Amino acid sequence: MENPEEKIKEILALALEIDASKIDENSSQESISEWDSLNHLKLISELEKAFNLKLTLREITDAITFSNIANIIKNK
């Protein structure tokens, strides 16, 4: 199976319409100006489709950094 971190990076780049090279494990809503509330919803939708899961409201609100997203996906 593909490395989940690489897949998350691809999804982030796609949802935020930025280059994947701008994303690392320290990326967050604060460090990426394109990561606004609308793009966050796009990101959540893409993550749920790609990993075939449903995030809880708590997980959605916690998914504001790359490392948090990776941990949430790993724990599903």
PyMOL Python script that loads the backbone (N, CA, C, O; Angstrom):
from pymol import cmd

cmd.read_pdbstr("""\
ATOM      1  N   MET A   1       0.833  -1.195   0.000  1.00  0.00           N
ATOM      2  CA  MET A   1       0.000   0.000   0.000  1.00  0.00           C
ATOM      3  C   MET A   1       0.870   1.249   0.000  1.00  0.00           C
ATOM      4  O   MET A   1       1.963   1.259   0.566  1.00  0.00           O
ATOM      5  N   GLU A   2       0.385   2.271  -0.623  1.00  0.00           N
ATOM      6  CA  GLU A   2       1.096   3.539  -0.690  1.00  0.00           C
ATOM      7  C   GLU A   2       1.285   4.114   0.718  1.00  0.00           C
ATOM      8  O   GLU A   2       0.433   3.955   1.591  1.00  0.00           O
ATOM      9  N   ASN A   3       2.402   4.773   0.911  1.00  0.00           N
ATOM     10  CA  ASN A   3       2.683   5.441   2.182  1.00  0.00           C
ATOM     11  C   ASN A   3       1.585   6.467   2.469  1.00  0.00           C
ATOM     12  O   ASN A   3       1.351   7.360   1.654  1.00  0.00           O
ATOM     13  N   PRO A   4       0.903   6.350   3.628  1.00  0.00           N
ATOM     14  CA  PRO A   4      -0.202   7.282   3.915  1.00  0.00           C
ATOM     15  C   PRO A   4       0.244   8.744   3.937  1.00  0.00           C
ATOM     16  O   PRO A   4      -0.510   9.624   3.522  1.00  0.00           O
ATOM     17  N   GLU A   5       1.469   9.014   4.420  1.00  0.00           N
ATOM     18  CA  GLU A   5       1.944  10.397   4.455  1.00  0.00           C
ATOM     19  C   GLU A   5       2.054  10.984   3.058  1.00  0.00           C
ATOM     20  O   GLU A   5       1.699  12.142   2.838  1.00  0.00           O
ATOM     21  N   GLU A   6       2.545  10.185   2.108  1.00  0.00           N
ATOM     22  CA  GLU A   6       2.659  10.670   0.729  1.00  0.00           C
ATOM     23  C   GLU A   6       1.277  10.942   0.134  1.00  0.00           C
ATOM     24  O   GLU A   6       1.072  11.932  -0.569  1.00  0.00           O
ATOM     25  N   LYS A   7       0.347  10.058   0.426  1.00  0.00           N
ATOM     26  CA  LYS A   7      -1.018  10.226  -0.071  1.00  0.00           C
ATOM     27  C   LYS A   7      -1.662  11.478   0.541  1.00  0.00           C
ATOM     28  O   LYS A   7      -2.340  12.235  -0.154  1.00  0.00           O
ATOM     29  N   ILE A   8      -1.447  11.687   1.837  1.00  0.00           N
ATOM     30  CA  ILE A   8      -1.981  12.878   2.513  1.00  0.00           C
ATOM     31  C   ILE A   8      -1.382  14.132   1.880  1.00  0.00           C
ATOM     32  O   ILE A   8      -2.089  15.113   1.647  1.00  0.00           O
ATOM     33  N   LYS A   9      -0.086  14.098   1.606  1.00  0.00           N
ATOM     34  CA  LYS A   9       0.588  15.245   0.986  1.00  0.00           C
ATOM     35  C   LYS A   9      -0.030  15.556  -0.383  1.00  0.00           C
ATOM     36  O   LYS A   9      -0.286  16.715  -0.708  1.00  0.00           O
ATOM     37  N   GLU A  10      -0.263  14.513  -1.173  1.00  0.00           N
ATOM     38  CA  GLU A  10      -0.898  14.694  -2.490  1.00  0.00           C
ATOM     39  C   GLU A  10      -2.288  15.310  -2.355  1.00  0.00           C
ATOM     40  O   GLU A  10      -2.651  16.216  -3.105  1.00  0.00           O
ATOM     41  N   ILE A  11      -3.055  14.813  -1.401  1.00  0.00           N
ATOM     42  CA  ILE A  11      -4.426  15.305  -1.192  1.00  0.00           C
ATOM     43  C   ILE A  11      -4.408  16.757  -0.716  1.00  0.00           C
ATOM     44  O   ILE A  11      -5.209  17.573  -1.171  1.00  0.00           O
ATOM     45  N   LEU A  12      -3.498  17.074   0.197  1.00  0.00           N
ATOM     46  CA  LEU A  12      -3.357  18.457   0.652  1.00  0.00           C
ATOM     47  C   LEU A  12      -3.031  19.381  -0.518  1.00  0.00           C
ATOM     48  O   LEU A  12      -3.640  20.439  -0.671  1.00  0.00           O
ATOM     49  N   ALA A  13      -2.074  18.976  -1.335  1.00  0.00           N
ATOM     50  CA  ALA A  13      -1.665  19.794  -2.484  1.00  0.00           C
ATOM     51  C   ALA A  13      -2.837  20.004  -3.436  1.00  0.00           C
ATOM     52  O   ALA A  13      -3.050  21.108  -3.936  1.00  0.00           O
ATOM     53  N   LEU A  14      -3.588  18.944  -3.680  1.00  0.00           N
ATOM     54  CA  LEU A  14      -4.737  19.010  -4.579  1.00  0.00           C
ATOM     55  C   LEU A  14      -5.827  19.922  -4.010  1.00  0.00           C
ATOM     56  O   LEU A  14      -6.322  20.810  -4.705  1.00  0.00           O
ATOM     57  N   ALA A  15      -6.198  19.702  -2.753  1.00  0.00           N
ATOM     58  CA  ALA A  15      -7.291  20.461  -2.136  1.00  0.00           C
ATOM     59  C   ALA A  15      -6.942  21.936  -1.963  1.00  0.00           C
ATOM     60  O   ALA A  15      -7.803  22.805  -2.099  1.00  0.00           O
ATOM     61  N   LEU A  16      -5.674  22.212  -1.662  1.00  0.00           N
ATOM     62  CA  LEU A  16      -5.264  23.594  -1.420  1.00  0.00           C
ATOM     63  C   LEU A  16      -4.737  24.278  -2.677  1.00  0.00           C
ATOM     64  O   LEU A  16      -4.434  25.471  -2.677  1.00  0.00           O
ATOM     65  N   GLU A  17      -4.636  23.484  -3.759  1.00  0.00           N
ATOM     66  CA  GLU A  17      -4.141  23.981  -5.044  1.00  0.00           C
ATOM     67  C   GLU A  17      -2.767  24.623  -4.896  1.00  0.00           C
ATOM     68  O   GLU A  17      -2.525  25.740  -5.352  1.00  0.00           O
ATOM     69  N   ILE A  18      -1.865  23.868  -4.236  1.00  0.00           N
ATOM     70  CA  ILE A  18      -0.483  24.306  -4.087  1.00  0.00           C
ATOM     71  C   ILE A  18       0.444  23.172  -4.507  1.00  0.00           C
ATOM     72  O   ILE A  18       0.005  22.036  -4.689  1.00  0.00           O
ATOM     73  N   ASP A  19       1.718  23.484  -4.656  1.00  0.00           N
ATOM     74  CA  ASP A  19       2.709  22.485  -5.022  1.00  0.00           C
ATOM     75  C   ASP A  19       3.002  21.587  -3.819  1.00  0.00           C
ATOM     76  O   ASP A  19       3.185  22.075  -2.704  1.00  0.00           O
ATOM     77  N   ALA A  20       3.045  20.296  -4.047  1.00  0.00           N
ATOM     78  CA  ALA A  20       3.284  19.331  -2.966  1.00  0.00           C
ATOM     79  C   ALA A  20       4.619  19.578  -2.270  1.00  0.00           C
ATOM     80  O   ALA A  20       4.777  19.229  -1.100  1.00  0.00           O
ATOM     81  N   SER A  21       5.579  20.172  -2.970  1.00  0.00           N
ATOM     82  CA  SER A  21       6.886  20.439  -2.357  1.00  0.00           C
ATOM     83  C   SER A  21       6.798  21.468  -1.229  1.00  0.00           C
ATOM     84  O   SER A  21       7.723  21.579  -0.425  1.00  0.00           O
ATOM     85  N   LYS A  22       5.703  22.216  -1.160  1.00  0.00           N
ATOM     86  CA  LYS A  22       5.513  23.207  -0.087  1.00  0.00           C
ATOM     87  C   LYS A  22       4.996  22.558   1.199  1.00  0.00           C
ATOM     88  O   LYS A  22       4.872  23.223   2.227  1.00  0.00           O
ATOM     89  N   ILE A  23       4.695  21.256   1.137  1.00  0.00           N
ATOM     90  CA  ILE A  23       4.082  20.564   2.271  1.00  0.00           C
ATOM     91  C   ILE A  23       5.096  19.646   2.939  1.00  0.00           C
ATOM     92  O   ILE A  23       5.776  18.863   2.276  1.00  0.00           O
ATOM     93  N   ASP A  24       5.188  19.752   4.261  1.00  0.00           N
ATOM     94  CA  ASP A  24       6.012  18.825   5.035  1.00  0.00           C
ATOM     95  C   ASP A  24       5.286  18.495   6.338  1.00  0.00           C
ATOM     96  O   ASP A  24       4.149  18.919   6.541  1.00  0.00           O
ATOM     97  N   GLU A  25       5.940  17.741   7.216  1.00  0.00           N
ATOM     98  CA  GLU A  25       5.255  17.307   8.437  1.00  0.00           C
ATOM     99  C   GLU A  25       4.934  18.461   9.382  1.00  0.00           C
ATOM    100  O   GLU A  25       4.167  18.281  10.328  1.00  0.00           O
ATOM    101  N   ASN A  26       5.501  19.632   9.147  1.00  0.00           N
ATOM    102  CA  ASN A  26       5.218  20.798   9.986  1.00  0.00           C
ATOM    103  C   ASN A  26       4.160  21.721   9.381  1.00  0.00           C
ATOM    104  O   ASN A  26       3.828  22.747   9.975  1.00  0.00           O
ATOM    105  N   SER A  27       3.634  21.374   8.222  1.00  0.00           N
ATOM    106  CA  SER A  27       2.636  22.220   7.564  1.00  0.00           C
ATOM    107  C   SER A  27       1.352  22.292   8.383  1.00  0.00           C
ATOM    108  O   SER A  27       0.933  21.311   8.999  1.00  0.00           O
ATOM    109  N   SER A  28       0.736  23.474   8.378  1.00  0.00           N
ATOM    110  CA  SER A  28      -0.494  23.676   9.141  1.00  0.00           C
ATOM    111  C   SER A  28      -1.307  24.798   8.506  1.00  0.00           C
ATOM    112  O   SER A  28      -0.868  25.448   7.556  1.00  0.00           O
ATOM    113  N   GLN A  29      -2.499  25.008   9.051  1.00  0.00           N
ATOM    114  CA  GLN A  29      -3.327  26.115   8.581  1.00  0.00           C
ATOM    115  C   GLN A  29      -2.594  27.434   8.753  1.00  0.00           C
ATOM    116  O   GLN A  29      -2.779  28.352   7.954  1.00  0.00           O
ATOM    117  N   GLU A  30      -1.776  27.540   9.769  1.00  0.00           N
ATOM    118  CA  GLU A  30      -1.057  28.788  10.022  1.00  0.00           C
ATOM    119  C   GLU A  30       0.095  29.010   9.053  1.00  0.00           C
ATOM    120  O   GLU A  30       0.445  30.155   8.767  1.00  0.00           O
ATOM    121  N   SER A  31       0.691  27.936   8.541  1.00  0.00           N
ATOM    122  CA  SER A  31       1.859  28.093   7.663  1.00  0.00           C
ATOM    123  C   SER A  31       1.503  28.110   6.176  1.00  0.00           C
ATOM    124  O   SER A  31       2.342  28.463   5.346  1.00  0.00           O
ATOM    125  N   ILE A  32       0.277  27.735   5.833  1.00  0.00           N
ATOM    126  CA  ILE A  32      -0.145  27.706   4.425  1.00  0.00           C
ATOM    127  C   ILE A  32      -1.350  28.628   4.260  1.00  0.00           C
ATOM    128  O   ILE A  32      -2.451  28.321   4.717  1.00  0.00           O
ATOM    129  N   SER A  33      -1.123  29.756   3.603  1.00  0.00           N
ATOM    130  CA  SER A  33      -2.189  30.767   3.497  1.00  0.00           C
ATOM    131  C   SER A  33      -3.412  30.252   2.735  1.00  0.00           C
ATOM    132  O   SER A  33      -4.529  30.705   2.985  1.00  0.00           O
ATOM    133  N   GLU A  34      -3.214  29.320   1.816  1.00  0.00           N
ATOM    134  CA  GLU A  34      -4.335  28.771   1.036  1.00  0.00           C
ATOM    135  C   GLU A  34      -5.251  27.861   1.863  1.00  0.00           C
ATOM    136  O   GLU A  34      -6.358  27.533   1.436  1.00  0.00           O
ATOM    137  N   TRP A  35      -4.782  27.461   3.040  1.00  0.00           N
ATOM    138  CA  TRP A  35      -5.540  26.530   3.883  1.00  0.00           C
ATOM    139  C   TRP A  35      -6.564  27.312   4.698  1.00  0.00           C
ATOM    140  O   TRP A  35      -6.417  27.484   5.908  1.00  0.00           O
ATOM    141  N   ASP A  36      -7.603  27.779   4.012  1.00  0.00           N
ATOM    142  CA  ASP A  36      -8.672  28.520   4.681  1.00  0.00           C
ATOM    143  C   ASP A  36      -9.830  27.574   4.996  1.00  0.00           C
ATOM    144  O   ASP A  36      -9.738  26.371   4.749  1.00  0.00           O
ATOM    145  N   SER A  37     -10.913  28.115   5.538  1.00  0.00           N
ATOM    146  CA  SER A  37     -12.015  27.256   5.969  1.00  0.00           C
ATOM    147  C   SER A  37     -12.670  26.509   4.810  1.00  0.00           C
ATOM    148  O   SER A  37     -13.047  25.347   4.956  1.00  0.00           O
ATOM    149  N   LEU A  38     -12.807  27.162   3.676  1.00  0.00           N
ATOM    150  CA  LEU A  38     -13.415  26.508   2.516  1.00  0.00           C
ATOM    151  C   LEU A  38     -12.532  25.363   2.010  1.00  0.00           C
ATOM    152  O   LEU A  38     -13.017  24.261   1.752  1.00  0.00           O
ATOM    153  N   ASN A  39     -11.242  25.635   1.872  1.00  0.00           N
ATOM    154  CA  ASN A  39     -10.331  24.588   1.421  1.00  0.00           C
ATOM    155  C   ASN A  39     -10.183  23.482   2.463  1.00  0.00           C
ATOM    156  O   ASN A  39      -9.867  22.345   2.114  1.00  0.00           O
ATOM    157  N   HIS A  40     -10.405  23.799   3.730  1.00  0.00           N
ATOM    158  CA  HIS A  40     -10.369  22.765   4.769  1.00  0.00           C
ATOM    159  C   HIS A  40     -11.497  21.753   4.531  1.00  0.00           C
ATOM    160  O   HIS A  40     -11.296  20.547   4.669  1.00  0.00           O
ATOM    161  N   LEU A  41     -12.670  22.252   4.177  1.00  0.00           N
ATOM    162  CA  LEU A  41     -13.797  21.353   3.883  1.00  0.00           C
ATOM    163  C   LEU A  41     -13.505  20.492   2.660  1.00  0.00           C
ATOM    164  O   LEU A  41     -13.828  19.305   2.638  1.00  0.00           O
ATOM    165  N   LYS A  42     -12.890  21.097   1.638  1.00  0.00           N
ATOM    166  CA  LYS A  42     -12.477  20.335   0.457  1.00  0.00           C
ATOM    167  C   LYS A  42     -11.479  19.253   0.850  1.00  0.00           C
ATOM    168  O   LYS A  42     -11.569  18.114   0.391  1.00  0.00           O
ATOM    169  N   LEU A  43     -10.538  19.617   1.693  1.00  0.00           N
ATOM    170  CA  LEU A  43      -9.515  18.687   2.153  1.00  0.00           C
ATOM    171  C   LEU A  43     -10.145  17.507   2.895  1.00  0.00           C
ATOM    172  O   LEU A  43      -9.808  16.354   2.628  1.00  0.00           O
ATOM    173  N   ILE A  44     -11.042  17.788   3.809  1.00  0.00           N
ATOM    174  CA  ILE A  44     -11.706  16.727   4.583  1.00  0.00           C
ATOM    175  C   ILE A  44     -12.452  15.777   3.649  1.00  0.00           C
ATOM    176  O   ILE A  44     -12.367  14.557   3.794  1.00  0.00           O
ATOM    177  N   SER A  45     -13.177  16.342   2.698  1.00  0.00           N
ATOM    178  CA  SER A  45     -13.924  15.532   1.739  1.00  0.00           C
ATOM    179  C   SER A  45     -12.986  14.622   0.942  1.00  0.00           C
ATOM    180  O   SER A  45     -13.271  13.439   0.757  1.00  0.00           O
ATOM    181  N   GLU A  46     -11.866  15.180   0.473  1.00  0.00           N
ATOM    182  CA  GLU A  46     -10.904  14.393  -0.305  1.00  0.00           C
ATOM    183  C   GLU A  46     -10.247  13.306   0.553  1.00  0.00           C
ATOM    184  O   GLU A  46     -10.028  12.192   0.078  1.00  0.00           O
ATOM    185  N   LEU A  47      -9.937  13.621   1.800  1.00  0.00           N
ATOM    186  CA  LEU A  47      -9.348  12.616   2.697  1.00  0.00           C
ATOM    187  C   LEU A  47     -10.323  11.470   2.938  1.00  0.00           C
ATOM    188  O   LEU A  47      -9.937  10.301   2.904  1.00  0.00           O
ATOM    189  N   GLU A  48     -11.587  11.808   3.181  1.00  0.00           N
ATOM    190  CA  GLU A  48     -12.593  10.772   3.426  1.00  0.00           C
ATOM    191  C   GLU A  48     -12.758   9.863   2.213  1.00  0.00           C
ATOM    192  O   GLU A  48     -12.899   8.649   2.358  1.00  0.00           O
ATOM    193  N   LYS A  49     -12.740  10.449   1.019  1.00  0.00           N
ATOM    194  CA  LYS A  49     -12.860   9.630  -0.200  1.00  0.00           C
ATOM    195  C   LYS A  49     -11.628   8.757  -0.400  1.00  0.00           C
ATOM    196  O   LYS A  49     -11.745   7.558  -0.651  1.00  0.00           O
ATOM    197  N   ALA A  50     -10.459   9.356  -0.289  1.00  0.00           N
ATOM    198  CA  ALA A  50      -9.212   8.641  -0.582  1.00  0.00           C
ATOM    199  C   ALA A  50      -8.954   7.492   0.388  1.00  0.00           C
ATOM    200  O   ALA A  50      -8.453   6.440  -0.010  1.00  0.00           O
ATOM    201  N   PHE A  51      -9.296   7.691   1.656  1.00  0.00           N
ATOM    202  CA  PHE A  51      -9.021   6.661   2.657  1.00  0.00           C
ATOM    203  C   PHE A  51     -10.270   5.863   3.028  1.00  0.00           C
ATOM    204  O   PHE A  51     -10.221   5.005   3.909  1.00  0.00           O
ATOM    205  N   ASN A  52     -11.383   6.143   2.360  1.00  0.00           N
ATOM    206  CA  ASN A  52     -12.630   5.427   2.576  1.00  0.00           C
ATOM    207  C   ASN A  52     -13.018   5.402   4.057  1.00  0.00           C
ATOM    208  O   ASN A  52     -13.215   4.338   4.645  1.00  0.00           O
ATOM    209  N   LEU A  53     -13.122   6.603   4.646  1.00  0.00           N
ATOM    210  CA  LEU A  53     -13.490   6.707   6.048  1.00  0.00           C
ATOM    211  C   LEU A  53     -14.338   7.953   6.270  1.00  0.00           C
ATOM    212  O   LEU A  53     -14.465   8.806   5.391  1.00  0.00           O
ATOM    213  N   LYS A  54     -14.907   8.036   7.451  1.00  0.00           N
ATOM    214  CA  LYS A  54     -15.730   9.190   7.829  1.00  0.00           C
ATOM    215  C   LYS A  54     -15.113   9.789   9.083  1.00  0.00           C
ATOM    216  O   LYS A  54     -14.963   9.112  10.100  1.00  0.00           O
ATOM    217  N   LEU A  55     -14.760  11.060   8.999  1.00  0.00           N
ATOM    218  CA  LEU A  55     -14.159  11.731  10.146  1.00  0.00           C
ATOM    219  C   LEU A  55     -15.248  12.297  11.054  1.00  0.00           C
ATOM    220  O   LEU A  55     -16.290  12.759  10.588  1.00  0.00           O
ATOM    221  N   THR A  56     -14.985  12.252  12.348  1.00  0.00           N
ATOM    222  CA  THR A  56     -15.910  12.847  13.311  1.00  0.00           C
ATOM    223  C   THR A  56     -15.709  14.357  13.320  1.00  0.00           C
ATOM    224  O   THR A  56     -14.713  14.860  12.800  1.00  0.00           O
ATOM    225  N   LEU A  57     -16.645  15.068  13.906  1.00  0.00           N
ATOM    226  CA  LEU A  57     -16.518  16.519  14.008  1.00  0.00           C
ATOM    227  C   LEU A  57     -15.232  16.884  14.750  1.00  0.00           C
ATOM    228  O   LEU A  57     -14.534  17.825  14.371  1.00  0.00           O
ATOM    229  N   ARG A  58     -14.932  16.145  15.791  1.00  0.00           N
ATOM    230  CA  ARG A  58     -13.702  16.378  16.567  1.00  0.00           C
ATOM    231  C   ARG A  58     -12.465  16.218  15.687  1.00  0.00           C
ATOM    232  O   ARG A  58     -11.555  17.045  15.730  1.00  0.00           O
ATOM    233  N   GLU A  59     -12.437  15.154  14.892  1.00  0.00           N
ATOM    234  CA  GLU A  59     -11.293  14.905  14.005  1.00  0.00           C
ATOM    235  C   GLU A  59     -11.177  15.998  12.946  1.00  0.00           C
ATOM    236  O   GLU A  59     -10.073  16.423  12.605  1.00  0.00           O
ATOM    237  N   ILE A  60     -12.304  16.446  12.434  1.00  0.00           N
ATOM    238  CA  ILE A  60     -12.302  17.502  11.421  1.00  0.00           C
ATOM    239  C   ILE A  60     -11.704  18.787  11.999  1.00  0.00           C
ATOM    240  O   ILE A  60     -10.908  19.456  11.340  1.00  0.00           O
ATOM    241  N   THR A  61     -12.087  19.126  13.224  1.00  0.00           N
ATOM    242  CA  THR A  61     -11.558  20.346  13.829  1.00  0.00           C
ATOM    243  C   THR A  61     -10.101  20.183  14.257  1.00  0.00           C
ATOM    244  O   THR A  61      -9.376  21.173  14.352  1.00  0.00           O
ATOM    245  N   ASP A  62      -9.664  18.958  14.516  1.00  0.00           N
ATOM    246  CA  ASP A  62      -8.268  18.707  14.891  1.00  0.00           C
ATOM    247  C   ASP A  62      -7.349  18.592  13.668  1.00  0.00           C
ATOM    248  O   ASP A  62      -6.129  18.683  13.806  1.00  0.00           O
ATOM    249  N   ALA A  63      -7.913  18.396  12.496  1.00  0.00           N
ATOM    250  CA  ALA A  63      -7.123  18.141  11.281  1.00  0.00           C
ATOM    251  C   ALA A  63      -6.589  19.442  10.673  1.00  0.00           C
ATOM    252  O   ALA A  63      -6.827  19.742   9.503  1.00  0.00           O
ATOM    253  N   ILE A  64      -5.865  20.201  11.489  1.00  0.00           N
ATOM    254  CA  ILE A  64      -5.367  21.494  11.010  1.00  0.00           C
ATOM    255  C   ILE A  64      -3.851  21.522  10.846  1.00  0.00           C
ATOM    256  O   ILE A  64      -3.267  22.566  10.556  1.00  0.00           O
ATOM    257  N   THR A  65      -3.221  20.360  11.035  1.00  0.00           N
ATOM    258  CA  THR A  65      -1.794  20.240  10.745  1.00  0.00           C
ATOM    259  C   THR A  65      -1.568  18.922  10.011  1.00  0.00           C
ATOM    260  O   THR A  65      -2.356  17.984  10.134  1.00  0.00           O
ATOM    261  N   PHE A  66      -0.490  18.866   9.252  1.00  0.00           N
ATOM    262  CA  PHE A  66      -0.164  17.642   8.529  1.00  0.00           C
ATOM    263  C   PHE A  66      -0.007  16.474   9.504  1.00  0.00           C
ATOM    264  O   PHE A  66      -0.532  15.386   9.266  1.00  0.00           O
ATOM    265  N   SER A  67       0.719  16.705  10.602  1.00  0.00           N
ATOM    266  CA  SER A  67       0.962  15.596  11.539  1.00  0.00           C
ATOM    267  C   SER A  67      -0.329  15.140  12.219  1.00  0.00           C
ATOM    268  O   SER A  67      -0.504  13.944  12.450  1.00  0.00           O
ATOM    269  N   ASN A  68      -1.230  16.059  12.543  1.00  0.00           N
ATOM    270  CA  ASN A  68      -2.525  15.657  13.116  1.00  0.00           C
ATOM    271  C   ASN A  68      -3.308  14.811  12.124  1.00  0.00           C
ATOM    272  O   ASN A  68      -3.884  13.789  12.497  1.00  0.00           O
ATOM    273  N   ILE A  69      -3.332  15.228  10.865  1.00  0.00           N
ATOM    274  CA  ILE A  69      -4.055  14.462   9.839  1.00  0.00           C
ATOM    275  C   ILE A  69      -3.462  13.057   9.731  1.00  0.00           C
ATOM    276  O   ILE A  69      -4.201  12.073   9.689  1.00  0.00           O
ATOM    277  N   ALA A  70      -2.138  12.960   9.685  1.00  0.00           N
ATOM    278  CA  ALA A  70      -1.490  11.647   9.587  1.00  0.00           C
ATOM    279  C   ALA A  70      -1.860  10.767  10.769  1.00  0.00           C
ATOM    280  O   ALA A  70      -2.139   9.581  10.593  1.00  0.00           O
ATOM    281  N   ASN A  71      -1.866  11.331  11.974  1.00  0.00           N
ATOM    282  CA  ASN A  71      -2.236  10.552  13.170  1.00  0.00           C
ATOM    283  C   ASN A  71      -3.702  10.113  13.128  1.00  0.00           C
ATOM    284  O   ASN A  71      -4.022   8.978  13.482  1.00  0.00           O
ATOM    285  N   ILE A  72      -4.576  10.994  12.704  1.00  0.00           N
ATOM    286  CA  ILE A  72      -6.000  10.655  12.615  1.00  0.00           C
ATOM    287  C   ILE A  72      -6.211   9.499  11.633  1.00  0.00           C
ATOM    288  O   ILE A  72      -6.938   8.551  11.929  1.00  0.00           O
ATOM    289  N   ILE A  73      -5.574   9.585  10.466  1.00  0.00           N
ATOM    290  CA  ILE A  73      -5.714   8.541   9.439  1.00  0.00           C
ATOM    291  C   ILE A  73      -5.151   7.212   9.958  1.00  0.00           C
ATOM    292  O   ILE A  73      -5.774   6.166   9.777  1.00  0.00           O
ATOM    293  N   LYS A  74      -3.985   7.248  10.596  1.00  0.00           N
ATOM    294  CA  LYS A  74      -3.367   6.016  11.116  1.00  0.00           C
ATOM    295  C   LYS A  74      -4.228   5.349  12.178  1.00  0.00           C
ATOM    296  O   LYS A  74      -4.237   4.124  12.296  1.00  0.00           O
ATOM    297  N   ASN A  75      -4.958   6.157  12.957  1.00  0.00           N
ATOM    298  CA  ASN A  75      -5.765   5.613  14.054  1.00  0.00           C
ATOM    299  C   ASN A  75      -7.144   5.158  13.628  1.00  0.00           C
ATOM    300  O   ASN A  75      -7.894   4.638  14.454  1.00  0.00           O
ATOM    301  N   LYS A  76      -7.504   5.334  12.364  1.00  0.00           N
ATOM    302  CA  LYS A  76      -8.820   4.920  11.874  1.00  0.00           C
ATOM    303  C   LYS A  76      -8.814   3.450  11.526  1.00  0.00           C
ATOM    304  O   LYS A  76      -9.835   2.914  11.095  1.00  0.00           O
TER     305      LYS A  76
END
""", "prot")
cmd.dss("prot")
cmd.show_as("cartoon", "prot")
cmd.util.cbc("prot")
cmd.orient("prot")
